[in-house]
C-alpha cells in the first residue's frame, strides 16, 4: 500500500500537440494538461550516447494517484527536467499509477 504522504513532488503532465508543417510532415510540441503530486524515486543510471554526445539516462519510478489518463506519448516536467514515460501500470487496486520514466543528463 502506498502512503499518500509520500507524494511530495509537483509534476506537470504534458501531452503532444502535432501541427501540419506544410510539407507533408508534422511539427510536434507539448502542452500542459494537468499538474499532479507524485513520488519520484531514482531507480538506476545508465550511460547514453546520442548524436555522438555522451550523457546518462536516469531511470525513475514515479507514483501518482489514478484518475489521470496517461499514455507513453505523455511526459512530465519537474522544473527544467523532462521525464519521458517508458512504461506504466496500475497498482494498489487501481488507486495509484506506477510509471517507469527516464531523464537524460547531458
N, C-alpha and C positions, 0 to 999 in steps of 0.2 A: 504494500500500500504506500502510495506517495503522500508525503506530508505537504499540504498546500503552502505551508510557511516557507518552503524551500524555493518557491517560485519568486526569485528576487531580482531577476534581470528583465528590464523592459526592452522588448524587441519589436521592430516594425516589420510587418509582413508585406512583401511586395509581390505583385503579380505582373507577368509580362504583358506589354502592350505592343502589338505589331501594327505597323503602318506600311502602306504601299510606298516603295521607293521610286516609283515611276519608271523603272527599268526591268520590271518583271520579278523583282525580289521584294524583300521586306526589310524594314528597319525596326529593330527591337529595342525598346526601352522598358523601364519598370516604373510602376506607380504604386504608391502605398494603398493598402486596402484595410489594414487593421493594426492596432497596437495591442500587444499581449504581454502578460507577465510569464516568465519561463525560468526553469532551472537550466543553466548551461554548464555542462560538465566536460572537461577535456578527456578524451579517450586515448589518443596516441598521436604521434607526429611522424610523417614520412617525408623523405626528400622528393622534390618535384622539379623537373626541368621543363620549361615551357618556352618555346621560341628561343632556345639556347640561353635562357636566363635561369640561373639557379634560384631555388626558393625552397619552401617547405609547405606541406599541407598539414594543418592541424585538424584532426578528426575529432568531432564533438558529439556529445549526446545531449539533445535538447528535449526537455519535458514541458508540456503545457497542457492546460485544460482542454478537453474536447469541445466541440461546438464550432470549430473553425474548419472550413473546407480547404484543405491543402492538397497540392499535387507536387510532383517532382519539379515542375516548372516554376513554382514559387521560390522565393528566397527571403532571408531575414537580414535586417540591418541592426547592428549593435554599434551605434555611433558611426565610425568610419569603417568598421569591419562588415564584410559581406559574407554571410554563411549560405552556402549552396546546399540544398537538400539532396541527399543521396538515397535515403530510404525513410519510410515512416510506417508506424503501426500503432494500433490502439492497445492500451494496457489498462489494468485495474477496472475490469468490467466496463470498458469503453468510456471511463470518466476522464482519462488522460491520453494524450498522444505522445509517443516517444519517437524522436526524429534523429536519424544519423545525418550529420552535416559535415561540411568541410570548409575551412577558411584558408586561403592561400596567403602566405607571407613571402614577400619578395626580398 
